[in-house]
């Protein structure tokens, strides 16, 4: 199981490195998802990393 988390950490680091090289223009450009910028897609992809199960379920209770 630890090996899996090592791979995940490595992949996250590689993604962060790739994203760090994007210009402001690239962040604002349209992604492959219609009407979504690159910034919005990355935000969507990473938002759950900050959520806890309680906060995730709490969002549905509102």
Steps between C-alpha positions, in 0.01 A plus 500: 500500500785739577633453147169620359516821705858555387384478138211735569732752665741476207221556247362795694846651507540451126163665437592792725826542309315502168241748624765731644630558148167624362473866409203712607371474145519120508313488832219704345488307173213270417551139599371193322188533717265740321472837676756405767837671528810305593488674841145383560576140403804487729295653780236235451760223494668615818206626707431164656854481636399769750168344597439277795215249493307716748537819296411314180179361648427829673487673164203283407316582822470867407 
